[in-house]
Amino acid sequence: MILRSFLIKNDALQSEKRHSTMILDSMILAGLKGLATLASGLGKQKKLFVLIYHRVLDVPDFMRPGEVDIQAFSWQMALLAKYFNVLSFSEAFEKLKTNSLPARAVCITFDDGYADNLHNAVPILKKNNLTATFFIASGYLDGGRMWNDSVIEAVRIMPKTELDLTNIELGLYPITTPAQKEAAARDIIIKLKYLEPKQRLRLSQKIAELAGAVPDNLMLTTGQLIQLHQQGMEIGGHTVTHPILAKLAPNLALQEIGDNKKALEKLLNTEIRYFAYPNGKLGKDYMPEHIDTVKKAGYQAAFSTQCGVVTVSSDFWQLARFTPWDKTPARFMFRMLTMYRNTAKNSIKQ
Ligand SMILES: [Zn+2]
């Protein structure tokens, strides 16, 4: 009896504590909203915050610690819907050019074309009445797999305690624990990333062969991409095979950019107006001449992965994007606030 009344009292205390934490959290978020209104710019020259995502996982994945899962994406979208003004990029871009953006204007973007964008992201976006732009690498539709995913998925399922890649000069890795597997895949990806595209593909395929059955349903099918588009989501270009453009001959870069645009336009029967550079760092992943290639292909604007926010004086061919990695709404919003100061122009570091 005593124990029962103690438990009831304890439950009541806990729920009171939860309630006051919730009140405190919403007070903090309301305060941050006021600061965001100021930070996003007063008068006509307002700033546009563009978030970048890749995947929305079912549950947290030790092999992909940088990706959000359904639970995190849910509170992040609820936060954006409540405290910001989320626009489609085409609407935001028009408003940016005419100095008529609302305060706290935000766009949501996804790169690559993962199937979980349709299964997991779209229902959450719809629930919050939000829209997003999805940049698609068209060469991986219908069962394709990006080379980095081949490495991640292969290392994940390897039953051994050690991964010996010394015969292909990629080293020796202990892979007994999940943390070791994640570190091994990360290290291999760093070593492969800037190799010649053919060699990068060959080596990643070799690693996948060592593991056996690696999944081939990570990316969207053409049917799923059509559904994504029909759900009111905007589709953008992201090359055919997601190469490091800076490593390609000019004619191949033109082909990657142009063929991707044409394939998506044919499939969706609509004009593809915006582009995102694969990997997205100027001077490392793409060069100034690729900006001309993107313009010539008929695009209207392009995104990099440089951190920052967009203003009317930003380079519309290298728009900055950023997503906070924080695990709580208040910290996430606070980091967005700090990013409003970052409107640096793109430049190649000498
Ligand atoms: Zn990408």
Boltz pocket constraint, residues with backbone or C-beta under 6 A from the ligand:
constraints:
  - pocket:
      binder: B
      contacts: [[A, 111], [A, 112], [A, 238], [A, 242], [A, 277], [A, 278], [A, 279]]
      max_distance: 6.0
